[in-house]
Amino acid sequence: MPTILITGTSRGLGLELTRQYCADGWNVIATCRMPAEASELQALDKQYPSLNVHALDVANFTAIDKLAHELKGRPIDVLLNNAGVFGPKAKAENDPRQEFSHMDYEMWANLFRINTMAPMKIAEAFVENVATSAQKKIVTITSSVGSISRTDGRTNAYRTSKAATNMLMRNLSFDLKNRGIITAAFCPGWVKTRMGGEGAPLEAPEAMASLRRVIANLTPKSSGQFWLYNGDLIPW
Ligand SMILES: NC(=O)c1ccc[n+]([C@@H]2O[C@H](COP(=O)([O-])OP(=O)(O)OC[C@H]3O[C@@H](n4cnc5c(N)ncnc54)[C@H](OP(=O)(O)O)[C@@H]3O)[C@@H](O)[C@H]2O)c1
């Protein structure tokens, strides 16, 4: 069976992806910051011998290298960057630190490290694992709010971090083409999670089932695109 590595699997979309790939019989390497506190992930770990849980804070690049060293020689068919942070919410939390004239630059740099730089670091660290696999896919969950042509302002830190990650995934489609590696950026839709909130129209199981179908159908020809979870393309 194929192998997938997923980041940020303690809750939300990462947990749902872990659940679905496990149920489908994949070998799943699930990483999260604090496995001991991730009770739902622990339950899956007990249920599925094909699931391996590893502690990983994606902001810690030394830890990424350490995990890559541990997993050296193990083919990874799909490397899936899911871990992400939204930052302060002006509307829901009355916290304007990513709005014009209130920017918190340290927060912005931290968001960039997690949302943008970590996917690059993870791609660099695990590229041999992906290149030696059958499917050779690197996928990153970004967001349609990172679409430059669709923006309507606000949320500067999150939007810029996701727009930059879209560029990264497009860039990597060229940089890794000669290794046969396919890349993709995905918006998962607006989904009910801690980040998406209760008002989101989509449930994680349906959105992630659909996103998985699109991942399964990625080809070298479609590498470097920006996808919605349902297979529509999103304008840059
Ligand atoms: N839900 C939506 O509507 C929506 C829409 C567009 C894009 N997205 C994107 O989808 C992805 C998943 O979001 P979600 O909705 O599932 O959000 P969530 O419920 O807030 O979950 C975020 C996950 O990322 C992990 N994480 C955060 N910082 C991390 C770090 N430094 N190292 C490792 N893991 C870290 C969290 O782990 P802890 O439990 O340790 O904090 C958690 O598992 C994100 O990239 C997000 O930007 C979501």
The ligand as an SDF file (V2000), in Angstrom:
LIG
                    3D

 48 52  0  0  0  0  0  0  0  0999 V2000
  -10.9180   25.0720    7.8970 N   0  0  0  0  0  0  0  0  0  0  0  0
  -10.9620   25.8890    6.8490 C   0  0  0  0  0  0  0  0  0  0  0  0
  -12.0440   26.4000    6.4960 O   0  0  0  0  0  0  0  0  0  0  0  0
   -9.7220   26.1720    6.0530 C   0  0  0  0  0  0  0  0  0  0  0  0
   -9.8650   26.9750    4.9100 C   0  0  0  0  0  0  0  0  0  0  0  0
   -8.7490   27.2310    4.1270 C   0  0  0  0  0  0  0  0  0  0  0  0
   -7.5350   26.6800    4.4670 C   0  0  0  0  0  0  0  0  0  0  0  0
   -7.4030   25.9180    5.5850 N   0  0  0  0  0  0  0  0  0  0  0  0
   -6.0760   25.3480    5.8760 C   0  0  0  0  0  0  0  0  0  0  0  0
   -6.2040   23.9850    6.1740 O   0  0  0  0  0  0  0  0  0  0  0  0
   -5.1460   23.5700    7.0600 C   0  0  0  0  0  0  0  0  0  0  0  0
   -5.7420   22.8450    8.2720 C   0  0  0  0  0  0  0  0  0  0  0  0
   -6.6020   23.7650    8.9250 O   0  0  0  0  0  0  0  0  0  0  0  0
   -7.7670   23.3360    9.9430 P   0  0  0  0  0  0  0  0  0  0  0  0
   -8.9970   23.9630    9.4690 O   0  0  0  0  0  0  0  0  0  0  0  0
   -7.7200   21.8770   10.1970 O   0  0  0  0  0  0  0  0  0  0  0  0
   -7.2770   24.1460   11.2300 O   0  0  0  0  0  0  0  0  0  0  0  0
   -7.1960   23.7550   12.7730 P   0  0  0  0  0  0  0  0  0  0  0  0
   -8.3910   23.0030   13.1670 O   0  0  0  0  0  0  0  0  0  0  0  0
   -6.8850   25.0410   13.4440 O   0  0  0  0  0  0  0  0  0  0  0  0
   -5.9390   22.7670   12.8300 O   0  0  0  0  0  0  0  0  0  0  0  0
   -4.6510   23.2570   12.5440 C   0  0  0  0  0  0  0  0  0  0  0  0
   -3.6690   22.1280   12.7120 C   0  0  0  0  0  0  0  0  0  0  0  0
   -2.3520   22.6460   12.4300 O   0  0  0  0  0  0  0  0  0  0  0  0
   -1.5200   22.3070   13.5350 C   0  0  0  0  0  0  0  0  0  0  0  0
   -0.4050   23.2330   13.7120 N   0  0  0  0  0  0  0  0  0  0  0  0
   -0.4380   24.5650   13.9000 C   0  0  0  0  0  0  0  0  0  0  0  0
    0.8060   25.0300   14.0680 N   0  0  0  0  0  0  0  0  0  0  0  0
    1.6430   23.9680   13.9900 C   0  0  0  0  0  0  0  0  0  0  0  0
    3.0420   23.7920   14.0920 C   0  0  0  0  0  0  0  0  0  0  0  0
    3.8560   24.8150   14.3370 N   0  0  0  0  0  0  0  0  0  0  0  0
    3.5540   22.5360   13.9580 N   0  0  0  0  0  0  0  0  0  0  0  0
    2.7480   21.4840   13.7230 C   0  0  0  0  0  0  0  0  0  0  0  0
    1.4060   21.5850   13.6390 N   0  0  0  0  0  0  0  0  0  0  0  0
    0.8690   22.8130   13.7680 C   0  0  0  0  0  0  0  0  0  0  0  0
   -2.4340   22.2880   14.7340 C   0  0  0  0  0  0  0  0  0  0  0  0
   -1.8020   21.5680   15.7750 O   0  0  0  0  0  0  0  0  0  0  0  0
   -1.9950   21.9020   17.3600 P   0  0  0  0  0  0  0  0  0  0  0  0
   -3.2030   21.1290   17.7850 O   0  0  0  0  0  0  0  0  0  0  0  0
   -0.7330   21.4250   17.9650 O   0  0  0  0  0  0  0  0  0  0  0  0
   -2.1950   23.3830   17.4730 O   0  0  0  0  0  0  0  0  0  0  0  0
   -3.6410   21.5800   14.1330 C   0  0  0  0  0  0  0  0  0  0  0  0
   -3.4340   20.1850   14.0710 O   0  0  0  0  0  0  0  0  0  0  0  0
   -4.3850   24.8530    7.4120 C   0  0  0  0  0  0  0  0  0  0  0  0
   -3.2260   24.9450    6.6200 O   0  0  0  0  0  0  0  0  0  0  0  0
   -5.3690   25.9480    7.0650 C   0  0  0  0  0  0  0  0  0  0  0  0
   -4.7340   27.1790    6.7680 O   0  0  0  0  0  0  0  0  0  0  0  0
   -8.4740   25.6430    6.3820 C   0  0  0  0  0  0  0  0  0  0  0  0
  1  2  1  0
  2  3  2  0
  2  4  1  0
  4  5  1  0
  4 48  2  0
  5  6  2  0
  6  7  1  0
  7  8  2  0
  8  9  1  0
  8 48  1  0
  9 10  1  0
  9 46  1  0
 10 11  1  0
 11 12  1  0
 11 44  1  0
 12 13  1  0
 13 14  1  0
 14 15  2  0
 14 16  1  0
 14 17  1  0
 17 18  1  0
 18 19  2  0
 18 20  1  0
 18 21  1  0
 21 22  1  0
 22 23  1  0
 23 24  1  0
 23 42  1  0
 24 25  1  0
 25 26  1  0
 25 36  1  0
 26 27  1  0
 26 35  1  0
 27 28  2  0
 28 29  1  0
 29 30  1  0
 29 35  2  0
 30 31  1  0
 30 32  2  0
 32 33  1  0
 33 34  2  0
 34 35  1  0
 36 37  1  0
 36 42  1  0
 37 38  1  0
 38 39  2  0
 38 40  1  0
 38 41  1  0
 42 43  1  0
 44 45  1  0
 44 46  1  0
 46 47  1  0
M  CHG  2   8   1  16  -1
M  END
$$$$
